[in-house]
Amino acid sequence: PNTAALAQVEAGFPVTLNGSHFVTSSVVLWNGTAVPTTVMSNAQLQITITTAQISAPGSGQLVVHTPANLSGDLGCDSGGNSQALVFTVT
């Protein structure tokens, strides 16, 4: 989902991000700040949005960052950031 109620965020709202080419060092950025990220697979990451990220109704941007210069069987050597997704708290 890309929307949650403030009461859900206060309890800790899990968000799953789907994509591709994620690696163990991929991390989700909330408005440019890294948040604890669980790499579920090379196509799925999970974070928990809490009041540490947003304490009142509003929105924030989620970006997946993968460091550059990864090699070997990871299949990724360029790294970089994904396009931003907007997450709204009502």
C-alpha positions as CSV (number, residue, x, y, z in Angstrom):
1,P,0.0,0.0,0.0
2,N,1.0,3.6,-0.4
3,T,-1.3,5.0,2.2
4,A,-1.8,4.4,5.9
5,A,-3.8,6.0,8.7
6,L,-1.9,7.8,11.4
7,A,-3.1,5.2,14.0
8,Q,-1.6,2.5,11.9
9,V,1.8,4.3,11.8
10,E,1.7,4.8,15.5
11,A,1.5,1.0,15.9
12,G,4.2,0.5,13.3
13,F,3.0,-0.1,9.7
14,P,4.9,-2.7,7.6
15,V,5.5,-1.7,4.0
16,T,6.7,-4.1,1.4
17,L,8.5,-2.7,-1.6
18,N,8.6,-4.8,-4.8
19,G,11.2,-4.4,-7.5
20,S,14.2,-6.2,-8.9
21,H,17.9,-6.6,-8.5
22,F,17.9,-5.9,-4.7
23,V,20.9,-7.1,-2.8
24,T,21.7,-7.5,0.9
25,S,23.1,-4.0,1.0
26,S,20.1,-2.3,-0.5
27,V,18.4,0.1,1.9
28,V,15.2,2.1,1.8
29,L,15.5,5.9,2.3
30,W,12.6,7.8,3.8
31,N,12.9,11.4,2.6
32,G,16.6,10.8,2.1
33,T,17.3,9.1,5.4
34,A,18.0,5.4,5.6
35,V,15.5,3.3,7.6
36,P,16.0,-0.2,8.9
37,T,15.4,-2.5,5.9
38,T,14.9,-6.2,5.6
39,V,15.8,-7.7,2.3
40,M,13.2,-10.5,1.8
41,S,14.6,-11.5,-1.7
42,N,16.1,-9.9,-4.8
43,A,12.6,-8.6,-5.6
44,Q,11.3,-7.6,-2.2
45,L,12.3,-5.3,0.7
46,Q,10.3,-4.6,3.9
47,I,10.4,-1.6,6.2
48,T,8.2,-0.4,9.1
49,I,6.9,3.1,9.0
50,T,6.6,4.6,12.5
51,T,6.2,8.0,14.1
52,A,10.0,8.3,13.9
53,Q,9.5,8.8,10.1
54,I,6.2,10.7,10.2
55,S,4.4,11.9,13.3
56,A,1.4,13.7,11.7
57,P,-0.7,13.4,8.6
58,G,1.4,14.1,5.5
59,S,3.6,12.3,3.0
60,G,7.1,11.2,2.5
61,Q,9.2,9.7,-0.3
62,L,10.5,6.2,-0.4
63,V,13.6,5.4,-2.5
64,V,15.6,2.2,-2.7
65,H,19.4,2.8,-2.6
66,T,21.8,0.1,-3.7
67,P,25.6,0.9,-3.3
68,A,27.8,0.9,-6.4
69,N,30.8,-1.3,-7.1
70,L,29.1,-4.6,-6.2
71,S,30.4,-7.5,-8.3
72,G,30.5,-11.2,-8.5
73,D,27.3,-13.2,-8.6
74,L,25.2,-10.2,-7.4
75,G,24.8,-9.1,-11.0
76,C,25.0,-5.4,-10.1
77,D,28.0,-3.1,-10.4
78,S,26.4,0.3,-11.0
79,G,24.2,0.7,-7.9
80,G,22.1,3.9,-7.5
81,N,18.7,5.0,-6.4
82,S,15.3,3.9,-7.6
83,Q,12.6,6.3,-8.6
84,A,10.8,7.9,-5.6
85,L,7.4,6.6,-4.5
86,V,5.1,8.8,-2.4
87,F,3.8,7.3,0.8
88,T,0.8,9.2,2.4
89,V,-0.3,9.2,6.0
90,T,-3.9,10.3,6.6
